Structures are given as C-alpha cells and as structure tokens.
Amino acid sequence: MTSPELAEVEREVGLGRRALYFRGRSAVLGDPSPSVVAELFGIFPRWVVDLVLPSATEVLGSTAAVSAYTEALYRWSKAPLRESALGELLPRLVAAADASGLALFAGWQRVPWPDDPVARIGHGLMLLREYRGGLHFAALRAVGLTVPEAVVADPEGGRARLLRTAWSPEAADELIARARRRPDLETRWRRAESLTDERMGELLEVLPEGDRDALVRSLADLGREE
C-alpha cells in the first residue's frame, strides 16, 4: 500500500497518491461505490474512500485498474522476494480455498497468475492475505465486533494504527472510548482470532505434511536477509 513501486505506477496511470490501492484492489468487483468499498476494506474511515475513489474510477476502468495494481505488486515483489517453493505451493492453496462469502478474495481468485516465478509468489501472498482477511472479517462479525473495534482490541493495533489509516485523533479517541466500554472486548477479539486461525489451518491441510513444512520454511525465509 505504501511502497514506492505502487506510487510509481500511480503516477504512470495518472492517479493521485494512494488512489491505486483503493481503486485497484476493489476493481476486481467492477466499479463498486465508495460506500461498498469502505465496508469491504473495513479499517478506513468512510471520508477517505469518498475522497479518493470516485475520481480514480473516472480515470481508470476496472480492467486497467486491476492491471495497474498487479503491476505495482509485481514490481514490489522483485525487491524482497526470490524464487522458492512458494511459487508452486501458493497456487495450490489458493485454488483449494472456498471463496463463498469472501467478495474480494473471490474476485482476485479469478485473476490470471503471472508467468514470472517471483511475481507469482507476490501474487500468491496477496491472494492469501485477501483470503485470511475475508475470513477474519467474517469471524469478527460472528463474535459481534466491527473491524475498527478489533483494531482497538488488538495489542498490535490501537490508536497508532487508527491514525496510520487516516482516522482523526478525535474520531480515534471516540472509537476507543466506545469500544473500551464493552467489558468483553478482548474476549470477543481473541475468539475471532482463534476462529480465523482454525479456518486457515483447515486450508493448510490440503497440502501433505512435507509440503506444509516446506511452506513454513519458505515463509520464514522471507523475513531473513540473504
């Protein structure tokens, strides 16, 4: 979302700063309205999507927006990623994942994969992120939490994350105070995390044990310097 590669492609296609993230990511569903995109993305205040998306939709049609978004992703992939077993394992996971009820993942699951082996890893990681994100949003609704409330409950989230995603200090403080009045906030959040992990674990079971081990090793290697 904040990479120089995405900013570079934004400039090339004539979009403003951060616009490609909202337009490109949602364009697999065509031309959804700002209100729909705000609900799909969950974390951003509505005013941000209202500000960015309409003009970006006018500039870039849905097919071109998906192409631009994936181009930015593939350029980014070249820096931190390298060829590994993930290029073969991630497509198998994505193909096995049930997209029902997961709108963004369902759209992206149907986008053709790139031929470049490193770009395929970036593509697969993005798809797996969309899958887990969709599962987590569903789990949050199942336990009665909104996405912003979950950010408040998350020890790695809180006010700092809200401010990084364009919440004003006043709106963030109001949300935090409202969420903290729920005595079971953390309990509900932990249950949603557990449900999400359980569903992700079920997806991983489509791989034989040896392939699951290779997946874990390859993912761990992503965070290590050569």
C-alpha positions as CSV (number, residue, x, y, z in Angstrom):
1,M,0.0,0.0,0.0
2,T,2.8,2.5,0.8
3,S,5.5,1.1,-1.4
4,P,7.4,3.3,-3.9
5,E,6.5,0.8,-6.6
6,L,2.8,1.5,-6.1
7,A,3.4,5.2,-6.1
8,E,5.4,4.9,-9.3
9,V,2.6,3.0,-11.1
10,E,0.1,5.5,-9.8
11,R,2.0,8.3,-11.5
12,E,2.3,6.4,-14.7
13,V,-1.5,5.8,-14.9
14,G,-2.4,9.3,-13.8
15,L,-3.8,8.6,-10.3
16,G,-3.2,10.6,-7.1
17,R,-1.3,9.4,-4.1
18,R,-2.7,6.2,-2.5
19,A,-5.6,6.1,-5.1
20,L,-4.4,2.9,-6.8
21,Y,-4.6,0.9,-3.6
22,F,-8.4,1.7,-3.3
23,R,-9.2,1.6,-7.0
24,G,-7.0,-1.4,-8.0
25,R,-7.8,-3.6,-5.1
26,S,-11.5,-3.2,-5.4
27,A,-11.7,-3.2,-9.2
28,V,-11.9,-7.0,-9.4
29,L,-15.5,-6.4,-8.4
30,G,-16.0,-3.8,-11.2
31,D,-16.9,-0.3,-10.1
32,P,-18.2,-0.7,-6.5
33,S,-19.3,2.5,-4.9
34,P,-17.3,4.2,-2.2
35,S,-19.7,3.1,0.5
36,V,-19.3,-0.6,-0.6
37,V,-15.5,-0.3,-0.8
38,A,-15.4,1.3,2.7
39,E,-17.3,-1.7,4.1
40,L,-15.2,-4.2,2.2
41,F,-11.9,-2.7,3.3
42,G,-13.2,-2.2,6.8
43,I,-10.4,-0.3,8.5
44,F,-10.5,3.1,6.7
45,P,-12.9,5.9,7.7
46,R,-15.6,6.5,5.0
47,W,-14.4,10.0,4.2
48,V,-11.1,8.7,2.8
49,V,-12.8,6.4,0.3
50,D,-15.2,9.1,-0.7
51,L,-12.3,11.5,-1.3
52,V,-10.1,9.1,-3.4
53,L,-12.3,6.5,-5.2
54,P,-14.7,8.5,-7.4
55,S,-12.0,10.4,-9.3
56,A,-9.8,7.3,-9.6
57,T,-12.8,5.3,-11.0
58,E,-13.2,8.1,-13.7
59,V,-9.6,7.9,-14.6
60,L,-9.1,4.2,-14.7
61,G,-11.5,1.5,-15.8
62,S,-11.8,-1.7,-13.8
63,T,-9.7,-3.9,-16.1
64,A,-6.9,-1.3,-16.4
65,A,-7.0,-0.7,-12.6
66,V,-6.5,-4.4,-11.9
67,S,-3.6,-4.5,-14.3
68,A,-2.0,-1.4,-12.7
69,Y,-2.5,-2.8,-9.2
70,T,-0.9,-6.1,-10.1
71,E,1.9,-4.4,-12.0
72,A,2.7,-2.4,-8.8
73,L,2.6,-5.7,-6.8
74,Y,5.0,-7.4,-9.2
75,R,7.5,-4.6,-9.2
76,W,7.4,-4.6,-5.4
77,S,7.9,-8.4,-5.4
78,K,11.3,-8.1,-7.1
79,A,12.9,-6.4,-4.1
80,P,12.1,-8.6,-1.0
81,L,11.2,-11.9,-2.7
82,R,13.1,-14.6,-4.6
83,E,12.3,-17.9,-6.2
84,S,11.3,-20.6,-3.8
85,A,8.8,-23.5,-3.2
86,L,6.1,-20.8,-2.6
87,G,5.8,-20.4,-6.3
88,E,4.4,-23.9,-6.5
89,L,2.7,-24.2,-3.1
90,L,0.7,-20.9,-3.0
91,P,-1.3,-21.5,-6.2
92,R,-2.4,-24.9,-4.8
93,L,-3.6,-23.3,-1.6
94,V,-5.4,-20.5,-3.5
95,A,-7.1,-23.0,-5.8
96,A,-8.3,-25.1,-2.9
97,A,-9.7,-22.1,-0.9
98,D,-13.5,-21.7,-0.8
99,A,-14.3,-18.2,-1.8
100,S,-18.0,-18.2,-0.8
101,G,-18.9,-15.1,1.2
102,L,-15.4,-13.6,0.6
103,A,-16.0,-11.0,-2.1
104,L,-12.5,-9.5,-2.6
105,F,-10.9,-12.9,-2.5
106,A,-13.5,-14.3,-4.9
107,G,-12.7,-11.5,-7.4
108,W,-8.9,-11.9,-7.1
109,Q,-9.0,-15.7,-7.2
110,R,-10.2,-15.3,-10.8
111,V,-7.4,-13.0,-11.9
112,P,-4.8,-14.8,-14.1
113,W,-1.4,-15.6,-12.4
114,P,1.7,-14.0,-13.8
115,D,4.4,-16.2,-15.5
116,D,7.4,-14.7,-13.7
117,P,8.3,-17.0,-10.8
118,V,8.9,-14.2,-8.3
119,A,5.8,-12.3,-9.3
120,R,3.8,-15.5,-8.8
121,I,4.9,-15.5,-5.2
122,G,3.9,-11.9,-4.7
123,H,0.6,-12.7,-6.3
124,G,0.0,-15.7,-4.2
125,L,0.8,-13.9,-1.0
126,M,-1.6,-11.1,-1.9
127,L,-4.3,-13.7,-2.6
128,L,-3.7,-15.5,0.7
129,R,-3.9,-12.2,2.5
130,E,-7.2,-11.5,0.9
131,Y,-8.4,-14.9,1.9
132,R,-7.4,-14.6,5.5
133,G,-8.7,-11.0,5.7
134,G,-12.1,-12.1,4.5
135,L,-12.2,-15.0,7.0
136,H,-11.2,-12.6,9.8
137,F,-13.9,-10.1,8.9
138,A,-16.4,-12.9,8.9
139,A,-15.2,-14.1,12.3
140,L,-15.4,-10.6,13.7
141,R,-19.0,-10.3,12.7
142,A,-19.7,-13.8,14.1
143,V,-18.5,-12.6,17.5
144,G,-20.2,-9.3,17.3
145,L,-17.3,-6.9,16.6
146,T,-16.7,-4.4,14.0
147,V,-13.3,-4.1,12.2
148,P,-12.4,-0.8,14.0
149,E,-13.3,-2.3,17.4
150,A,-11.0,-5.2,16.6
151,V,-8.2,-2.7,15.9
152,V,-8.8,-1.2,19.3
153,A,-8.6,-4.7,21.0
154,D,-5.5,-5.8,19.0
155,P,-2.3,-5.3,21.1
156,E,-0.5,-4.5,17.9
157,G,-3.2,-2.1,16.8
158,G,-4.8,0.5,18.9
159,R,-4.7,4.3,18.4
160,A,-1.4,4.3,16.5
161,R,-2.8,2.0,13.8
162,L,-6.1,4.0,13.6
163,L,-4.1,7.2,13.0
164,R,-2.0,5.5,10.3
165,T,-5.2,4.6,8.5
166,A,-6.4,8.2,8.3
167,W,-8.6,8.3,11.4
168,S,-8.5,11.7,13.0
169,P,-7.3,11.9,16.6
170,E,-10.7,12.9,17.8
171,A,-12.5,10.1,15.9
172,A,-10.0,7.6,17.1
173,D,-10.3,8.6,20.7
174,E,-14.1,8.5,20.4
175,L,-14.0,5.0,18.9
176,I,-11.5,3.7,21.6
177,A,-13.6,5.1,24.4
178,R,-16.8,3.5,23.0
179,A,-15.1,0.1,22.3
180,R,-13.5,0.1,25.8
181,R,-16.9,0.3,27.4
182,R,-17.5,-3.2,26.2
183,P,-16.3,-5.4,29.1
184,D,-15.8,-8.4,26.8
185,L,-14.0,-6.6,24.0
186,E,-10.7,-8.6,24.3
187,T,-12.5,-11.9,24.8
188,R,-14.5,-11.4,21.6
189,W,-11.4,-10.4,19.7
190,R,-9.4,-13.4,20.9
191,R,-12.3,-15.7,19.8
192,A,-12.3,-14.1,16.4
193,E,-8.6,-14.6,16.1
194,S,-9.0,-18.3,17.1
195,L,-11.8,-18.8,14.5
196,T,-9.6,-17.3,11.8
197,D,-6.6,-19.4,12.7
198,E,-8.8,-22.6,12.7
199,R,-10.2,-21.9,9.2
200,M,-6.7,-21.1,7.9
201,G,-5.4,-24.3,9.5
202,E,-8.1,-26.2,7.6
203,L,-6.9,-24.7,4.3
204,L,-3.3,-25.7,5.0
205,E,-4.4,-29.3,5.5
206,V,-4.9,-29.6,1.7
207,L,-1.1,-29.9,1.5
208,P,0.7,-33.1,2.5
209,E,2.8,-32.7,5.6
210,G,6.0,-32.4,3.7
211,D,4.6,-29.6,1.6
212,R,3.3,-27.8,4.7
213,D,6.8,-28.0,6.2
214,A,8.2,-26.5,3.0
215,L,5.6,-23.8,3.1
216,V,6.5,-22.8,6.7
217,R,10.2,-22.8,5.9
218,S,9.8,-20.7,2.8
219,L,7.6,-18.2,4.5
220,A,10.1,-18.0,7.4
221,D,12.9,-17.3,4.9
222,L,11.0,-14.3,3.5
223,G,12.0,-12.4,6.6
224,R,15.6,-13.3,6.5
225,E,18.4,-11.4,4.7
226,E,20.4,-13.4,2.2
